[in-house]
Amino acid sequence: MLDVVVLFFLFGLLAGLVRSELKLPPALYDTLSLFLLLAIGLKGGVGLAQQSLLPLLPQLALVILLGVVQTLLGFAVLRLKMNRVDAAATAAHYGSVSVATFAVGVNWLTERGISFESQLSIFLAVMEIPAILVGIVLARGIGRETRWRMLAHETFLGKGVTLLLGGMAIGYLAGPDGIAPLKPLFVDLFKGALALFLLEMGLIVARQCQDLRRHGLFLLGFALLMPLASAGLGLAAGQLMGLSLGGLTLLATLAASASYIAVPATLRIALPQANPGLSLSAVLGVTFPFNIMLGIPLYHSWARHFTE
């Protein structure tokens, strides 16, 4: 049976496909994004307050390597049909991660009482960045015309990374007792906020489906197969880290996801000549709905084989 939050996504998708007049105010979408990022960051920070940070350094190095490998793999496949710049830009989307997919994965595990490691929230923040930098280098190399200062500001201080890291810092400094008064807002309302967010995502995906038809079967195949390959890489990395069943599932979900917020915003500055329709139609038209409806249970079943 589908989770209720996924049903909200399907409702939005159907409303968009039949060209309903249903719309969420843009300000509400931005507010829900902010809320989800902060809630995830706070939860991760509270968990980190209860453990030592030093053992996490090798794990962080491994997830950075994971993001780089995914981007290089995606680029190698996409170059079969795309020019260098579009292949690099699309690969960067698939080497990075989706906060919404992560939030659905957290909710899926929580509903089933499956625990996972708190550092997964840090992995979410860290994996936003390597793919962007690798994608830019793949597209045009390192030259004098690269506006590194502006690019670094957009990459490391973009809204998503700032909110995640800020939420984790607050959760880490406040600890479980300090965060307890905020539980009715950031814990009890999390699923409702996620449902509304996915309703809007369904409407957005409906608009991207038309673009996907124009880009052909190759992009469709890539958008379906790349998450599966990335999930396998994520499971292998999680196994090296010694993650639990929940941690393996969530890292595979993270690896299989693809960015549609941080990467497009940054590449608008770094690679203005890239065609955003290619990457966004693949990410939002295929990969995102596949992951939240079929991917997460599939990655969980794969993770069980690693832990049995």
C-alpha positions in Angstrom: 0.0 0.0 0.0 1.3 3.5 -0.9 2.2 5.9 1.9 -0.3 8.7 2.3 2.3 11.3 1.4 2.9 9.6 -1.9 -0.9 9.7 -2.5 -0.7 13.5 -2.2 2.0 13.5 -4.9 -0.2 11.3 -7.1 -3.1 13.7 -6.5 -1.0 16.7 -7.6 0.3 14.8 -10.6 -3.2 13.8 -11.8 -4.4 17.4 -11.2 -1.6 18.7 -13.3 -2.1 16.2 -16.1 -5.8 17.0 -16.5 -4.8 20.7 -16.4 -6.7 21.5 -13.3 -6.6 25.1 -12.0 -5.1 23.8 -8.7 -2.1 25.8 -7.6 -0.2 26.3 -4.4 1.0 29.9 -3.6 4.7 30.2 -4.4 5.4 31.5 -0.9 3.9 28.4 0.6 6.2 26.1 -1.5 9.2 28.1 -0.3 8.0 28.0 3.3 7.5 24.2 3.1 11.0 23.8 1.6 12.5 25.8 4.5 10.5 23.9 7.1 11.6 20.4 5.8 15.2 21.4 5.5 15.3 22.8 9.1 13.4 19.8 10.5 15.8 17.3 8.9 18.8 19.4 10.0 17.5 19.6 13.6 16.9 15.9 13.8 20.4 15.1 12.5 22.0 17.6 14.9 20.3 16.2 17.9 21.5 12.7 16.9 25.1 14.0 16.4 25.1 15.6 19.9 24.9 12.1 21.3 28.0 10.7 19.5 31.6 11.5 18.7 32.3 13.4 15.5 35.8 12.2 14.8 34.8 8.7 13.5 32.6 10.4 11.0 35.4 11.9 9.0 36.2 8.7 6.9 32.5 8.4 6.2 32.3 11.9 5.0 35.3 11.3 2.7 33.5 8.2 1.3 30.2 10.0 0.5 32.2 12.8 -1.2 33.9 10.1 -3.3 30.4 8.6 -3.9 29.1 11.8 -5.3 32.2 12.2 -7.6 31.9 8.7 -9.0 28.2 9.0 -9.7 28.8 12.2 -11.6 31.6 10.7 -13.7 29.5 7.6 -14.4 26.5 9.7 -15.5 28.7 11.9 -17.7 30.2 8.8 -19.4 26.8 7.5 -20.3 25.2 10.8 -21.3 28.1 11.6 -23.6 26.9 8.8 -25.9 24.0 11.1 -27.0 24.6 14.6 -25.6 27.1 17.4 -26.1 29.7 17.9 -23.5 28.0 20.8 -21.6 24.5 19.2 -21.4 26.0 15.9 -20.4 28.0 17.4 -17.6 25.1 19.5 -16.3 22.7 16.6 -16.3 25.3 14.3 -14.7 25.8 16.9 -11.9 22.1 16.7 -11.1 22.4 12.9 -10.8 25.6 13.1 -8.7 23.9 15.4 -6.2 20.9 14.7 -4.0 17.2 15.5 -3.5 16.0 16.8 -0.1 12.4 15.8 -0.9 13.4 12.2 -1.8 15.4 12.0 1.5 12.4 13.3 3.4 10.1 10.7 1.9 12.7 8.0 2.8 12.9 9.3 6.4 9.1 9.2 6.6 9.0 5.7 5.1 11.5 4.3 7.6 9.9 6.1 10.6 6.4 4.8 9.7 7.8 1.2 9.9 9.8 1.8 13.1 13.2 1.3 11.3 16.0 3.3 12.9 18.9 4.9 11.0 22.1 6.7 11.8 21.8 10.5 12.6 24.8 11.3 10.3 22.7 10.7 7.2 21.5 14.3 7.5 25.1 15.4 7.3 25.6 13.2 4.2 22.6 15.0 2.7 24.3 18.3 3.0 27.8 17.1 2.0 26.5 15.3 -1.1 25.0 18.5 -2.6 28.4 19.9 -3.3 31.0 17.6 -5.1 28.7 16.8 -8.1 28.4 20.6 -8.8 32.1 21.2 -8.9 32.9 18.0 -10.9 30.1 18.9 -13.4 31.6 22.3 -14.0 35.1 20.9 -14.5 33.7 18.3 -16.9 31.9 20.9 -18.9 34.6 23.4 -19.4 37.7 22.6 -17.4 39.3 25.2 -15.2 39.8 28.5 -16.9 40.3 32.2 -16.1 36.7 33.0 -17.0 35.3 30.8 -14.2 33.8 33.0 -11.6 35.0 30.9 -8.7 34.0 33.4 -5.9 30.4 33.6 -7.1 30.3 29.9 -7.7 31.6 29.0 -4.3 29.1 31.4 -2.6 26.2 29.8 -4.5 27.5 26.3 -3.8 28.5 26.4 -0.2 26.1 29.1 1.0 23.0 28.3 -1.1 19.7 28.1 0.7 19.5 24.3 1.0 23.0 23.8 2.4 22.7 26.8 4.7 19.4 25.6 6.2 20.6 22.0 6.6 23.9 23.0 8.3 22.2 25.7 10.4 19.5 23.3 11.6 22.2 20.7 12.4 24.2 23.2 14.4 21.2 24.3 16.4 20.2 20.7 17.1 23.8 19.8 18.0 24.2 22.8 20.4 20.7 22.5 22.0 20.6 18.7 22.3 17.5 16.6 22.9 16.3 18.6 25.9 16.7 22.0 24.2 14.8 20.9 21.1 12.0 19.3 23.1 9.8 22.4 23.1 10.0 22.5 19.3 8.8 18.9 18.9 5.1 19.9 18.2 6.3 22.0 15.2 9.2 20.2 13.7 8.3 16.6 14.5 4.5 16.3 14.8 3.8 18.5 11.8 6.6 17.1 9.6 4.4 14.6 7.7 1.7 17.1 7.0 4.2 19.6 5.6 5.7 16.8 3.5 2.3 15.9 2.1 1.6 19.5 1.0 5.2 19.7 -0.5 4.6 16.6 -2.5 1.3 17.8 -3.7 3.1 20.8 -5.3 5.8 18.5 -6.6 3.1 16.4 -8.4 1.9 19.6 -10.1 5.5 20.4 -11.1 6.2 16.9 -12.4 3.0 17.1 -14.6 4.5 20.2 -16.3 7.8 18.4 -17.0 6.3 15.3 -18.6 5.7 17.2 -21.8 9.4 18.1 -22.0 10.4 14.5 -21.4 8.5 13.3 -24.5 10.5 15.7 -26.6 13.9 14.4 -25.4 13.3 10.8 -26.4 13.8 7.2 -25.1 17.5 7.6 -24.3 16.9 10.2 -21.6 14.0 8.2 -20.3 16.1 5.1 -20.0 18.9 7.0 -18.3 16.5 8.5 -15.8 15.3 5.0 -14.8 18.6 3.1 -14.8 20.9 5.7 -13.3 19.1 5.7 -9.9 19.4 1.9 -9.8 23.1 2.0 -10.5 23.6 4.8 -8.0 21.6 3.0 -5.3 24.0 0.0 -5.8 27.0 2.3 -5.3 25.3 3.8 -2.2 24.7 0.3 -0.7 28.3 -0.6 -1.3 29.5 2.6 0.4 27.1 2.0 3.3 28.4 -1.5 3.7 31.9 -0.2 4.0 30.7 2.2 6.7 29.0 -0.5 8.6 25.6 1.2 8.5 22.4 -0.4 9.9 19.5 -1.6 7.7 17.8 1.8 7.9 21.1 3.6 7.2 21.8 1.5 4.2 18.3 2.1 2.8 18.6 5.8 3.3 22.1 6.1 1.8 20.9 4.1 -1.2 17.9 6.4 -1.5 20.2 9.5 -1.2 22.5 8.1 -3.9 19.6 7.2 -6.2 18.0 10.7 -5.9 18.9 13.6 -8.1 18.9 17.4 -7.3 16.3 19.7 -8.8 16.9 22.8 -6.5 20.6 23.3 -5.5 22.2 22.1 -8.8 19.9 24.1 -11.2 20.4 27.3 -9.2 24.2 26.9 -9.2 24.5 25.9 -12.8 22.5 28.8 -14.0 25.5 30.9 -13.0 28.3 28.4 -13.9 26.9 26.9 -17.1 24.4 29.3 -18.6 24.7 27.6 -22.0 23.4 24.3 -20.6 19.8 23.3 -21.4 18.0 22.9 -18.1 15.0 21.3 -19.8 17.0 18.1 -20.3 18.0 17.5 -16.7 14.9 18.8 -15.0 12.5 16.7 -17.3 14.5 13.6 -16.5 14.8 14.3 -12.7 11.3 15.5 -12.1 9.5 13.6 -14.9 11.0 10.2 -14.1 13.6 9.8 -11.4 11.8 11.6 -8.6 8.4 9.8 -9.0 10.2 6.4 -9.5 12.1 6.8 -6.3 9.3 7.8 -4.0 6.8 5.3 -5.4 8.9 2.2 -6.2 12.6 3.0 -5.4 12.6 3.3 -1.6 10.9 -0.1 -1.0 13.2 -1.6 -3.6 16.4 -0.2 -2.0 15.2 -1.4 1.4 14.8 -5.0 0.0 18.3 -4.7 -1.5 19.7 -3.4 1.9 18.2 -6.5 3.6 20.3 -8.7 1.5 23.4 -6.8 2.7 22.5 -7.2 6.4 21.3 -10.9 6.4 
